[in-house]
């Protein structure tokens, strides 16, 4: 079995450093409720046709709600020759660590 490259929230500097792109692969309603500021939103199902939107010259930190979809995306990106890392625990771990989020809904950000 292939090991998925993984980072913990504690291992991600705050703010996320230059040269690292946060890729959020959750669905639009999850994104709108709350996400990491500056993240790129490409739902998992659209990633193959939107790969050109993901910078090829950056490390990609992939995030979803709990880490399952982002692990799939990380492995797929690695197979495409990209440097990708899965955020262990996803947005749940991010919020439990007290890390900042923004929302598109006009409401306080939350993980749905």
Secondary structure, DSSP 4 states (H G I P E B T S, - for coil): -PPPPEE-GGGS-SSPPTTEEEEE-S-HHHHHH-B-TT-EE--GGGHHHHGGGS-TTSEEEEE-SSSHHHHHHHHHHHHTT-EEEEETTHHHHHHHTT---B-SSSSPP---
